Amino acid sequence: IEPIRRLPHIRDLVTDVSWYYEINQLIRPLKPKPMETDGIYRMQQKYIERIQEFHKCIEYFLCHNVCLVMRDQQVKEFASPSFLIRIASLTMYPLDTLNRLKELKDVFGIGNCNITKCCTEFCPEDITITDNAIIPLKEQVTGAFNDPLAWLWRSLTFVSK
């Protein structure tokens, strides 16, 4: 037994988890679509079921410790599997209106994930972190920023804000 490797060691098995709270502050909260005219939000059950497993995350930090990107490579621009689960639950929520792809790429470093599935293997809640959260997010980021047709479309329709 040893303390979490990425986080600063205080003593014995105690680590400083303030980094966790700093990253947590960077995640923008849900911004839902306006309600229907009858005052009800409507969404399909399949979209709710898709993100339901993400809410089982107990933020145990085990995925942090086994993640090769965090543990061995010490990549500072990588948010960690548990934060990527949280962002996936917001991004895949059917009523959310925010586009978090640029943040995923630039702030949370999803491109640094090497898809070894260590986080999924060791998750005490059996969340399929890699297949159901990280890979779909990586596909969205890649499509938005590395797809030549998407780049061409953005350059033709660019409107400054």
C-alpha positions in Angstrom: 0.0 0.0 0.0 1.3 3.4 -0.9 -0.1 6.9 -1.4 -1.5 8.1 -4.7 1.5 8.8 -6.8 0.4 11.9 -8.8 -0.7 13.9 -5.8 1.8 15.5 -3.3 2.5 13.2 -0.4 1.9 14.7 3.1 2.6 11.8 5.4 1.9 8.1 5.6 -0.9 7.4 3.2 -2.2 11.0 3.2 -2.0 13.0 0.0 -2.8 16.6 -0.8 -6.0 16.5 -2.9 -6.3 20.2 -3.5 -5.4 19.6 -7.2 -8.7 17.7 -7.4 -10.7 20.7 -6.2 -8.8 23.1 -8.6 -9.6 20.9 -11.6 -13.2 20.5 -10.4 -13.6 24.3 -10.5 -12.7 24.4 -14.2 -15.6 22.2 -15.2 -18.5 24.3 -16.2 -21.8 23.2 -14.8 -24.8 22.0 -16.8 -26.6 24.7 -18.8 -29.9 23.1 -19.9 -32.0 24.0 -22.9 -35.1 26.0 -22.2 -38.2 24.1 -21.1 -40.9 23.2 -23.6 -43.9 25.5 -23.7 -45.8 23.3 -21.3 -42.9 23.6 -18.7 -41.5 20.1 -19.1 -38.1 18.9 -20.3 -38.3 16.1 -22.8 -35.6 13.5 -23.6 -35.4 10.0 -24.8 -34.7 7.2 -22.3 -31.8 5.8 -24.3 -29.8 9.1 -23.7 -30.5 8.9 -19.9 -29.3 5.2 -19.8 -26.2 6.1 -21.7 -24.9 8.4 -18.9 -26.5 6.7 -15.9 -23.4 4.6 -15.2 -21.2 7.7 -15.0 -23.2 8.8 -11.9 -22.0 5.7 -10.0 -18.5 7.2 -9.8 -17.6 7.5 -6.1 -14.4 9.5 -6.8 -12.3 7.0 -5.0 -9.1 8.1 -6.8 -8.2 4.6 -7.7 -8.4 5.4 -11.4 -6.0 8.3 -10.8 -3.4 6.0 -9.3 -3.6 3.3 -12.0 -3.8 5.7 -15.0 -0.5 5.4 -16.9 -0.7 9.0 -18.1 -1.0 10.3 -14.6 1.2 7.9 -12.8 4.1 7.3 -15.1 4.1 10.1 -17.6 3.1 12.8 -15.0 1.3 14.7 -17.7 0.0 17.9 -16.0 -2.5 18.8 -18.7 -4.5 15.6 -18.1 -7.6 15.9 -15.9 -7.8 12.2 -14.9 -10.4 9.5 -15.7 -12.8 10.5 -13.0 -13.0 14.1 -14.3 -13.4 12.8 -17.8 -16.3 10.7 -16.6 -17.9 13.8 -15.0 -17.4 15.8 -18.2 -18.8 13.0 -20.3 -21.9 12.9 -18.1 -22.4 16.6 -18.8 -21.5 16.5 -22.5 -23.7 13.5 -23.2 -26.6 14.9 -21.2 -29.4 15.4 -23.8 -30.4 18.8 -22.5 -27.0 20.4 -22.1 -26.3 23.3 -24.4 -22.6 23.9 -23.7 -19.9 22.8 -26.1 -17.0 21.5 -23.9 -14.9 20.1 -26.8 -12.3 22.9 -26.8 -11.9 22.6 -23.0 -11.5 18.8 -23.3 -8.7 19.4 -25.8 -6.9 22.3 -24.3 -7.6 22.3 -20.6 -8.4 18.7 -19.7 -6.0 17.1 -22.1 -8.1 14.2 -23.4 -5.7 13.7 -26.3 -3.1 12.5 -23.7 -5.2 9.4 -22.8 -3.5 6.4 -24.4 -6.6 4.1 -24.0 -4.9 1.3 -21.9 -8.2 0.7 -20.0 -6.4 0.5 -16.7 -9.0 2.9 -15.2 -11.8 0.6 -16.3 -10.2 -2.5 -15.0 -9.7 -1.1 -11.5 -12.9 0.9 -11.1 -14.6 -0.4 -8.0 -18.0 0.6 -9.4 -17.4 -1.3 -12.7 -17.9 1.8 -14.8 -16.7 1.3 -18.4 -14.7 4.5 -18.3 -12.7 4.0 -21.5 -15.3 2.6 -23.9 -18.3 4.6 -22.7 -16.8 7.9 -21.7 -13.2 8.6 -22.9 -13.4 7.1 -26.4 -16.6 8.9 -27.4 -15.2 12.2 -26.1 -11.9 11.7 -28.0 -13.9 10.9 -31.1 -15.9 14.2 -30.8 -12.7 16.2 -30.1 -10.9 14.6 -33.0 -13.8 15.2 -35.3 -14.2 18.8 -34.3 -10.5 19.8 -34.4 -8.7 17.3 -36.7 -11.2 16.5 -39.4 -10.2 18.4 -42.6 -13.9 18.8 -43.7 -14.8 20.2 -40.3 -11.9 22.6 -40.4 -12.9 23.7 -43.9 -16.5 24.3 -42.7 -15.4 26.3 -39.7 -13.1 28.4 -41.8 -15.9 29.2 -44.3 -18.5 29.9 -41.6 -16.3 31.7 -39.0 -18.1 34.5 -37.3 -16.2 36.4 -34.6 -18.0 36.8 -31.3 
